[in-house]
Amino acid sequence: GLPASPPGFGVWATALDIDAMNPPLDTDGLEVWGGDNNDDSDRYSLAGDPPTAAGGKVAVWSFIPPGGPSAPHTMTTDLAAAMDLQYFGVGFGGPLWSHLVELMDVDAIMTFGPQVTFSIRPLDLAPFSQPGGPLLPTFDGGEIWEYDGAGVPTKFLNHGGHLWDTGFDVRGTFLVNNENIDAIEAVAAVPEPSCIGLLLLGMSSLVPLARRR
């Protein structure tokens, strides 16, 4: 653990530990939990949320064994619309959607069936705000959203005494060097996880949170 860190918090792996394993450079989110009669350990996200050949960016993929192929699990456009509903009440075509659908990169995921708990890479949309229009937000990468499906507004994860919104001081609370969360995953024993691991840029940290059903 780290000095003065909250109970249950500690380093799982350092950046050097991870680099030594020669990780793929294009995978930036991976779901590794199974069980609960709903094995969703085949979910992953690619860096940049690249589009499919048919068009449309994919935030989360499902790998179909044995040997593939993969199929879209959650489209970036649907996440962006749900976030726009949360912030501006519009959804598809809204002021936030029009930028998120192009620029957002989902880099941390945890899934349960169609539900997705996710974080994104830091993204400053304030410069895209139009005169007389709404002020677009700046995301520091420390936000964690809960997505329950198309047409449902996202909401910030509320757990561990913290609302995981932009205002939450991840760096100061957990004594890490930045706000950006790169991965989230349930790490407790079966049958039901009791905490989520948060991988922050340059440091891995275990934070006590309950997994959402």
Order of alpha helices (4+ residues) and beta strands (2+ residues): alpha-beta-beta-beta-beta-alpha-alpha-beta-beta-beta-beta-beta-beta-beta-beta-alpha-beta-beta-beta
